[in-house]
Amino acid sequence: RRPFAPSMDAESRNGSYLLVELNAPWPPAVGLVSRAAGRAVREQPASSAVRFGCTQLEWRWLQQLTRAARVVHSELGEYYADRAVAATLP
C-alpha cells in the first residue's frame, strides 16, 4: 500500500485522469505516491520535467509531496483527442 493512501476511493477507480507535469529534482518518494510519476521519472531520469497521467487522488498526494508538479490538462482523454485532431489538420 502507498503511505499516503489507506485505499483507493471511488473517484480514483472511476474518475477522470489528469495530465500532470513534474519538474526535477524528483522527490525521493514520488514512486510511492504515484506509480505513473515513478515510471515517468525512471524512464527519463535526466529530463528536466516529465509528463504523465494520474488520478485526482494521486494528484492530491503529489501536492502533499512537492510543489514541483502542475496540472497541464484537467482531462487526459480530451487532451489526447485534441492532439489526434490537430495531427490530422494541414
Secondary structure, DSSP 8 states (H G I E B T S, - for coil): --TT-SS--HHHHHS-EEEEEEESS--TTHHHH-HHHHHHHHHSTT-SEEEEEEEHHHHHHHHHH-SSEEEEES-HHHHHHHHHHHHH--
